[in-house]
Amino acid sequence: MRILLVYPEMPDTFYAMKHFMRVVGKKATYPPLGLLTVAALLPQAWEKKLADLNVAPLTADQIAWADYVFLSAMSVQEESVQQIIKQCRAAGARIVAGGPLFTHEYARFEGVNHFVLNEAELTLPLFLADLKAGKPAAVYRTDDFADVLSSPVPMFSLIDPGKYLYAIVQYSRGCPFMCDFCDVTALLGRRQRTKSPEQIIKELEAIMEHGNVNLVLFADDNLIGNKKILKSELLPALIEWRKEVRPAFFFATQLTINLADDDELMRLMIDAGFRHIFIGIETPSEEGLKVSHKNQNRKRDLLETIRRIHQKGFIISGGFIVGFDTDPEDIFLRQAAFIAESGIPLPIVNILKAPPGTDLHKRMRLEGRLSKQFAFFEGDTNIVPVMSEADLYKGFLALVEQVYTPAKSYERLVNFFTTYRFPQHNLRIDTKPNADTFRYLCLVVFRLGITDPQRKYFWKLIFWCLTHNRKMLDKALFYGVMMHQMNETYKTVKLKAESEIGRLSSVS
């Protein structure tokens, strides 16, 4: 049996970081971990190939080679998914589909032969058994959650690691919190399920076998959802492994702001090699946090908490949202001021959306406030807001101008470089300049320091670090590229917001 595993193209959203990739000469941020795990769950004797459309287009020869096309996608990838289904059906290919996009709304997708939904560790064996018996069903789904201790090492051999910015693993699934706009608990439950330290170390060693990487993303929805097991099992094991192996990479992950409440946890994470962390800050409005059940962010000084985390040696990327029912007219000014004062080097700003399966989606449907199909684009929403739509889009446009344009990014980055403290640890990283490092430096300097129309802000950032804090120079280069990404995202968001404002004006 020959299986083609297809990962759809990501649209030009902030998370895809396409402009960042163009500068540094990569194709995509990280490989499709879900499909690599599915590949490892398939019979070993089967032939498997991966087609990541973020790396290269899907070809007719690839489709003709396959007995089955396995398609996995998130909601943001729907446009690409529809094109893939059309292309495969025209070629007579049989399609097996799974992943978050299909789990809640699979009936919308005509042309798919078999849906293998929820977690593949549970539903894929059922499909494979029926396929072997010659009677595969149309839909496989379950209300149970998988024991991730049974999850295999992903087939990293299917990718070219040089095409990707980061490598990727996953330690846990599920999150104990109930933020009403997040679909994690609907997909993966509230009880966090974890792999063993031995599993993670095997995955890290497999990554090291297949190429050189500088950063490994732990693709967890909330790494610290179970602090007790994290502190007693994974982090000590990673610390000892790093002492022995001394890998040349750090870790990034996603977690919640209550990290700041546990000094021991922060010290262990720093010693284990965690540096970059994404936190959903969402809003400085206590009312907005309350209405969205973002209780872990409430009743705390958010700015002081962010400073505390930065001064422990972590670098925060923050998620921010406007469009809550309780948002006052001045929320856009408050968000802009908060983000600037926080010094968060990479803020990601969005309008509130209601993903299928979430409590928010259910409430909006009951209230008759779902305006269109869900799509995860900056500057767009599928909710009819409490404030006028025109005010929401105008306010959002003013907000991103205060956050994403190079002048504002430069000011915020200087704030970050001034307040950040390098972590105190005994961690040794064997990083030595090589040909890839030189190539990266040349690409960044040429594309941002010479050809970019906004190059003066890149050089201002570099010279500030040379003058005030040379230890931050590597971060200045990285965030110089990210400053370019934010500016390009601003241009895209501006066009979208202005289009919506124009549409609303013509209707009124």
C-alpha positions, 0 to 999 in steps of 0.5 A, spaced: 500 500 500 502 506 498 500 512 502 501 520 500 500 524 506 498 531 504 498 537 509 495 543 506 498 550 505 497 555 510 494 562 508 498 568 509 496 569 517 501 571 522 502 564 525 504 562 518 510 567 518 511 567 511 514 573 510 519 571 516 521 565 512 522 568 505 527 572 509 531 567 512 530 562 506 526 557 509 519 554 507 515 553 513 515 554 520 515 547 523 513 540 520 506 537 520 507 533 527 500 530 526 501 527 519 508 524 521 505 521 527 499 518 523 505 515 518 508 512 524 501 508 526 501 505 519 503 498 517 511 499 517 511 495 510 507 500 507 510 506 503 509 513 505 511 519 502 509 526 505 507 532 501 507 539 505 504 544 500 507 549 505 514 546 502 512 545 495 505 544 491 502 538 490 503 534 483 499 530 479 505 525 479 504 524 487 497 523 487 498 518 481 503 514 485 498 513 491 493 508 493 490 513 498 491 520 500 491 522 507 489 529 509 489 532 515 488 540 517 486 545 521 480 550 520 485 555 518 487 551 512 480 550 509 481 554 502 487 549 501 483 543 503 478 544 498 483 545 492 486 539 494 480 535 495 478 537 488 485 536 485 485 529 488 477 527 486 479 529 479 485 524 479 480 519 481 484 518 488 481 516 494 481 520 500 482 519 508 481 525 512 482 527 519 484 533 524 481 539 527 478 542 521 474 535 520 472 533 527 467 538 528 464 539 521 466 533 517 459 533 513 461 539 510 466 536 505 464 532 499 469 528 496 472 525 502 471 517 502 473 516 509 473 520 515 478 518 521 476 523 526 478 525 533 485 522 535 488 517 530 491 512 536 484 510 537 480 511 530 486 509 525 486 502 527 479 501 526 479 504 519 485 499 518 482 493 520 476 494 516 480 496 510 484 490 511 477 486 511 475 490 505 469 494 508 472 501 510 466 505 513 465 512 511 466 515 518 470 513 524 469 517 531 470 516 538 468 520 545 474 517 548 481 520 549 487 516 547 493 514 552 498 518 549 503 513 552 501 508 546 503 514 541 509 512 537 515 516 535 513 520 529 516 519 522 521 525 522 525 521 516 519 523 511 521 530 512 527 535 509 529 538 516 532 544 512 526 546 509 523 548 516 525 553 521 523 549 527 523 542 529 517 539 533 514 534 538 508 534 543 508 532 550 501 533 552 494 533 550 488 537 553 488 543 558 484 544 565 482 551 563 475 553 560 476 559 556 470 559 552 473 561 545 478 555 545 477 549 542 482 545 545 478 542 551 472 540 546 477 536 541 482 534 547 479 534 553 480 537 560 484 532 563 491 533 561 494 526 558 502 526 558 507 522 554 513 519 558 520 522 559 523 516 555 518 518 549 520 525 549 527 523 549 527 518 543 523 523 539 528 529 541 534 524 539 530 522 532 530 529 531 537 530 532 539 524 527 535 527 521 538 534 521 541 540 525 536 544 529 536 551 533 529 550 536 524 545 538 517 547 539 513 543 544 506 543 541 502 543 547 496 546 548 498 548 555 505 545 557 504 546 565 497 544 565 499 538 570 505 542 574 506 536 579 508 531 573 512 536 569 516 538 575 517 531 578 518 527 571 519 531 564 523 537 567 528 533 571 529 528 565 530 533 560 535 536 565 539 530 566 539 528 558 542 535 556 547 534 561 549 528 558 548 529 550 548 537 550 544 538 544 545 545 540 537 547 541 533 550 546 525 549 547 519 553 545 512 552 548 505 554 549 503 555 557 498 559 561 500 565 565 500 562 572 507 559 570 509 566 574 506 563 580 511 557 581 519 559 582 521 552 582 517 550 576 520 556 572 527 554 575 526 547 572 524 549 565 530 554 564 535 549 566 531 544 561 532 549 556 525 552 555 526 560 553 520 562 548 513 561 551 507 563 548 501 566 553 494 568 551 494 574 555 488 576 551 486 583 554 487 588 560 480 588 561 478 584 567 470 584 564 473 581 558 477 576 562 471 574 566 466 573 560 471 569 556 472 564 563 480 566 562 480 565 570 487 564 570 489 571 568 484 574 572 485 578 579 493 579 578 497 585 575 498 582 568 504 587 567 508 585 573 507 578 571 509 579 564 516 583 567 517 577 572 517 572 567 521 576 562 526 577 568 526 569 569 529 569 562 523 567 558 521 570 552 514 571 551 510 571 545 503 574 547 496 573 544 491 579 544 484 579 543 479 585 542 471 584 540 469 581 547 461 583 548 464 587 554 469 591 551 468 599 552 470 604 546 477 605 549 479 598 549 483 599 543 487 604 546 488 600 552 490 594 548 495 598 545 498 602 551 498 595 555 502 592 549 507 597 549 508 597 556 509 590 557 515 590 552 512 583 549 517 582 543 512 578 539 504 580 540 499 577 536 493 581 535 486 578 533 479 579 533 474 575 537 472 568 533 468 563 535 471 556 533 466 550 532 465 546 538 467 551 543 462 554 548 462 561 545 460 558 538 454 554 541 452 561 545 453 565 539 449 560 535 443 560 540 443 568 540 443 568 532 450 571 532 454 567 527 455 571 521 459 566 517 463 560 516 469 560 521 476 562 518 482 564 522 484 570 519 487 576 523 482 582 522 476 578 521 470 574 525 464 570 525 461 573 530 456 579 530 459 584 535 456 588 541 459 594 538 458 596 531 462 592 526 464 598 523 467 601 530 470 594 531 474 594 524 476 601 525 478 600 532 482 594 530 485 597 524 488 603 529 490 598 534 495 594 529 498 600 527 500 601 534 503 594 534 505 592 528 508 598 524 516 598 524 516 604 529 512 601 534 515 595 534 522 598 535 520 602 541 517 595 544 523 591 542 528 596 546 523 596 552 524 588 552 531 589 551 532 593 557 528 589 562 529 582 560 534 578 564 538 573 562 537 566 566 541 564 571 543 557 570 548 551 569 546 549 562 551 548 556 549 549 549 554 547 544 553 552 539 558 554 534 558 558 528 557 554 521 555 555 514 548 555 515 549 561 521 553 565 516 548 564 510 542 566 515 546 572 517 547 574 510 540 573 508 538 577 514 543 583 512 541 583 505 534 583 505 532 587 511 538 591 511 539 593 504 533 592 500 527 593 505 524 600 505 523 600 512 531 598 513 532 604 518 528 601 523 532 594 522 539 598 523 536 602 529 535 596 533 542 593 531 546 599 533 542 600 539 544 593 541 551 594 539 551 601 544 547 598 550 547 591 550 551 587 546 549 580 549 542 581 545 545 582 538 542 575 536 535 577 539 536 583 535 537 580 529 531 575 530 526 580 532 529 584 526 526 579 522 520 579 526 519 586 525 519 585 518 513 580 519 509 584 523 509 590 518 507 585 512 502 582 517 499 589 518 499 591 510 495 585 509 490 586 515 489 593 513 487 591 506 482 586 510 479 591 515 479 597 510 475 592 505 470 590 511 469 598 513 468 599 506 463 594 505 459 596 512 459 603 509 456 601 502 450 597 506 449 603 511 
